[in-house]
Amino acid sequence: MVQVVQAGDRRTSVDDIFDFLYEQISDLQLRPGDKISEADIAARFGVSRQPVRDAFSRLANLDLLLIRPQRATEVKRFSMREISKSRFVRASVEKEVLRRAAERCDRINAAQLDEALMQQEAVVEAGDYDAFGALDYDFHKTLCAIAQTEFAFDVIKAEKSKVDRLCVLGMAKESRMPELLADHRIIADAVKAQKPEEAVAAGVLHLSRLDETIDRISTNNANYFEPEDR
């Protein structure tokens, strides 16, 4: 997700360029392997090349851009090794979050989960992929808060962002939102019932939903992946 600038913070042209390109890449308007010109972006925003370079650098730190000296900057292709690493880290953290959330969930927390599910149901009915993606982040953030491990969400968010483009491809092609919502319901039910291991099992199944999507995309869109993965 794009880092939101807090009220009172001073936005810069770097922030504007970063946010614009982040959304373009996340929404796959810019696809893996697409080249991006510093000069074109600078002209679009009416700025010098330095703010563009700074924005590019921030995106590269998120593994979204590949910057190479004397060569065109391009949108980073997927790497199976990095995807596996990110998913392992996220799963390890999320399992412990779910255990703790189930152990500590009270009536107020249960009401928070019910409200989160109601919001998700509404956007699923509307077919709003973008809104569901944002609510998905909020759901996992709420679980971290219930577990009293808010710091864990920083890790989950960072690792999740590395595969979000794959999620977009998956949902755009086969409308997986109802299935993901059903997973969220099962997770919430286990947490509210204070059943840690059931919550963990439901969370593991939820995270595994991307396996088939990754396999299909790597087969049908091999050019989206690093050469060694083809």
C-alpha positions as CSV (number, residue, x, y, z in Angstrom):
1,M,0.0,0.0,0.0
2,V,1.1,3.6,-0.6
3,Q,2.4,5.2,2.6
4,V,-0.1,7.9,3.6
5,V,1.4,11.3,4.4
6,Q,0.0,12.4,7.7
7,A,-2.0,15.6,8.1
8,G,0.4,18.5,8.5
9,D,3.2,16.8,6.7
10,R,4.6,18.6,3.7
11,R,4.2,16.7,0.5
12,T,6.9,17.0,-2.2
13,S,7.1,16.3,-5.9
14,V,8.9,13.1,-4.9
15,D,5.8,11.9,-3.0
16,D,3.5,12.7,-5.9
17,I,5.7,10.9,-8.4
18,F,6.2,7.9,-6.0
19,D,2.4,7.6,-5.4
20,F,1.6,7.8,-9.1
21,L,4.1,5.2,-10.1
22,Y,3.3,2.9,-7.2
23,E,-0.4,2.8,-8.2
24,Q,0.5,2.3,-11.8
25,I,2.7,-0.6,-11.0
26,S,0.4,-2.1,-8.3
27,D,-2.6,-1.9,-10.6
28,L,-0.6,-3.4,-13.5
29,Q,-1.1,-0.4,-15.7
30,L,2.7,-0.7,-15.8
31,R,3.5,-4.4,-16.3
32,P,6.6,-6.4,-15.2
33,G,9.4,-5.6,-17.7
34,D,7.9,-2.3,-18.9
35,K,10.5,0.4,-19.3
36,I,10.1,3.9,-17.6
37,S,11.8,7.0,-18.8
38,E,13.1,9.6,-16.3
39,A,12.7,12.3,-18.9
40,D,9.1,11.3,-19.6
41,I,8.1,11.3,-15.9
42,A,9.9,14.6,-15.3
43,A,8.0,16.2,-18.2
44,R,4.7,14.8,-17.0
45,F,5.1,16.4,-13.6
46,G,6.9,19.5,-14.7
47,V,10.0,18.9,-12.5
48,S,13.7,18.2,-12.9
49,R,15.0,14.7,-13.1
50,Q,16.2,14.7,-9.5
51,P,12.8,14.2,-7.9
52,V,12.1,11.4,-10.4
53,R,15.4,9.7,-9.5
54,D,14.5,9.9,-5.8
55,A,11.0,8.4,-6.4
56,F,12.6,5.7,-8.6
57,S,15.0,4.9,-5.7
58,R,12.1,4.5,-3.2
59,L,10.3,2.2,-5.6
60,A,13.5,0.2,-6.2
61,N,13.8,-0.3,-2.4
62,L,10.4,-1.9,-2.5
63,D,11.5,-4.3,-5.3
64,L,9.2,-2.6,-7.7
65,L,11.8,-1.1,-10.1
66,L,15.0,-2.3,-11.5
67,I,17.6,0.5,-11.9
68,R,20.7,-0.2,-13.9
69,P,23.5,2.2,-14.9
70,Q,23.4,3.3,-18.5
71,R,20.3,1.2,-19.1
72,A,16.6,1.9,-19.1
73,T,14.8,1.6,-15.7
74,E,12.1,-1.0,-15.9
75,V,9.3,-2.4,-13.7
76,K,10.8,-5.3,-11.7
77,R,9.8,-8.7,-12.9
78,F,8.6,-11.3,-10.4
79,S,11.2,-13.6,-8.9
80,M,10.1,-17.1,-7.7
81,R,12.9,-17.0,-5.1
82,E,11.8,-13.7,-3.7
83,I,8.1,-14.7,-3.8
84,S,8.9,-17.9,-1.8
85,K,11.0,-15.9,0.7
86,S,8.3,-13.3,1.2
87,R,5.5,-15.9,1.7
88,F,7.6,-17.9,4.1
89,V,8.3,-14.8,6.3
90,R,4.7,-13.7,6.2
91,A,3.2,-17.1,7.0
92,S,5.6,-17.5,10.0
93,V,4.6,-14.2,11.4
94,E,0.9,-14.5,10.7
95,K,0.6,-17.9,12.4
96,E,1.8,-16.4,15.7
97,V,-0.5,-13.4,15.2
98,L,-3.5,-15.7,14.8
99,R,-2.6,-17.7,17.8
100,R,-2.3,-14.7,20.0
101,A,-5.4,-13.1,18.5
102,A,-7.5,-16.2,19.3
103,E,-6.1,-16.2,22.9
104,R,-6.9,-12.5,23.5
105,C,-10.0,-11.8,21.6
106,D,-12.8,-10.2,23.6
107,R,-16.3,-9.0,22.8
108,I,-15.1,-5.6,21.5
109,N,-12.6,-7.3,19.3
110,A,-15.2,-9.7,18.0
111,A,-17.4,-6.7,17.1
112,Q,-14.5,-5.2,15.2
113,L,-14.1,-8.4,13.2
114,D,-17.8,-8.5,12.4
115,E,-17.7,-4.9,11.2
116,A,-14.7,-5.7,9.0
117,L,-16.5,-8.6,7.4
118,M,-19.6,-6.5,6.8
119,Q,-17.5,-4.0,4.9
120,Q,-15.9,-6.7,2.9
121,E,-19.2,-8.2,2.0
122,A,-20.4,-4.9,0.6
123,V,-17.5,-4.4,-1.7
124,V,-17.6,-8.0,-2.9
125,E,-21.2,-7.5,-3.9
126,A,-20.2,-4.4,-5.7
127,G,-17.3,-6.2,-7.4
128,D,-14.9,-3.5,-6.2
129,Y,-11.4,-5.1,-6.4
130,D,-9.5,-2.0,-5.2
131,A,-11.7,-1.5,-2.2
132,F,-11.5,-5.2,-1.3
133,G,-7.7,-5.0,-1.4
134,A,-7.7,-2.1,1.0
135,L,-10.1,-3.9,3.4
136,D,-7.9,-7.0,3.2
137,Y,-5.0,-5.0,4.6
138,D,-7.3,-3.6,7.3
139,F,-8.5,-7.1,8.3
140,H,-5.0,-8.3,8.9
141,K,-4.1,-5.1,10.7
142,T,-7.1,-5.6,13.0
143,L,-5.9,-9.2,13.8
144,C,-2.5,-7.8,14.7
145,A,-4.1,-5.3,17.0
146,I,-6.3,-8.0,18.7
147,A,-3.1,-10.0,19.1
148,Q,-1.5,-7.0,20.7
149,T,1.3,-7.3,18.1
150,E,0.8,-4.2,16.0
151,F,4.4,-4.2,15.1
152,A,3.9,-7.5,13.3
153,F,1.7,-5.7,10.7
154,D,4.7,-3.8,9.4
155,V,6.3,-7.1,8.5
156,I,3.1,-8.5,7.0
157,K,2.5,-5.4,5.0
158,A,6.0,-5.3,3.6
159,E,5.9,-9.0,2.6
160,K,2.4,-8.7,1.3
161,S,3.2,-5.7,-0.9
162,K,5.8,-7.8,-2.7
163,V,3.2,-10.2,-4.1
164,D,0.2,-7.8,-4.4
165,R,0.6,-7.5,-8.2
166,L,0.1,-11.3,-8.4
167,C,-3.0,-10.9,-6.3
168,V,-4.3,-8.3,-8.7
169,L,-3.7,-10.6,-11.7
170,G,-5.4,-13.5,-9.9
171,M,-8.5,-11.5,-8.9
172,A,-8.8,-9.8,-12.2
173,K,-8.9,-13.1,-14.1
174,E,-11.0,-15.3,-11.9
175,S,-12.8,-13.1,-9.3
176,R,-11.4,-14.8,-6.2
177,M,-12.9,-12.2,-3.8
178,P,-15.8,-14.4,-2.6
179,E,-13.4,-17.2,-1.8
180,L,-11.1,-14.9,0.1
181,L,-14.0,-13.4,2.0
182,A,-15.1,-16.9,3.0
183,D,-11.6,-17.5,4.3
184,H,-11.8,-14.3,6.4
185,R,-15.1,-15.5,7.9
186,I,-13.5,-18.8,9.0
187,I,-10.5,-17.0,10.4
188,A,-12.7,-14.6,12.3
189,D,-14.9,-17.3,13.6
190,A,-11.9,-19.3,15.0
191,V,-10.5,-16.1,16.6
192,K,-13.8,-15.2,18.2
193,A,-14.2,-18.7,19.5
194,Q,-10.7,-18.5,21.0
195,K,-9.5,-21.6,19.1
196,P,-5.9,-20.8,18.2
197,E,-5.0,-23.8,16.2
198,E,-8.2,-23.6,14.1
199,A,-7.3,-20.0,13.4
200,V,-3.8,-20.9,12.3
201,A,-5.1,-23.7,10.0
202,A,-7.6,-21.3,8.4
203,G,-4.8,-18.7,8.0
204,V,-2.5,-21.2,6.3
205,L,-5.3,-22.3,3.9
206,H,-6.0,-18.6,3.2
207,L,-2.3,-17.9,2.3
208,S,-2.2,-21.0,0.1
209,R,-4.8,-19.6,-2.2
210,L,-2.1,-17.8,-4.2
211,D,-0.3,-21.1,-5.1
212,E,-2.5,-21.9,-8.1
213,T,-2.4,-18.3,-9.2
214,I,1.4,-18.2,-9.2
215,D,1.6,-21.4,-11.1
216,R,-0.9,-20.3,-13.7
217,I,0.7,-16.8,-14.2
218,S,4.2,-18.2,-14.4
219,T,3.0,-20.6,-17.2
220,N,0.9,-18.2,-19.1
221,N,3.0,-15.0,-18.6
222,A,6.5,-16.3,-18.4
223,N,7.8,-12.9,-19.5
224,Y,6.6,-11.4,-16.2
225,F,9.2,-13.5,-14.4
226,E,13.0,-13.3,-14.1
227,P,14.8,-15.2,-16.8
228,E,16.0,-17.9,-14.4
229,D,12.4,-18.7,-13.5
230,R,11.3,-19.4,-17.0
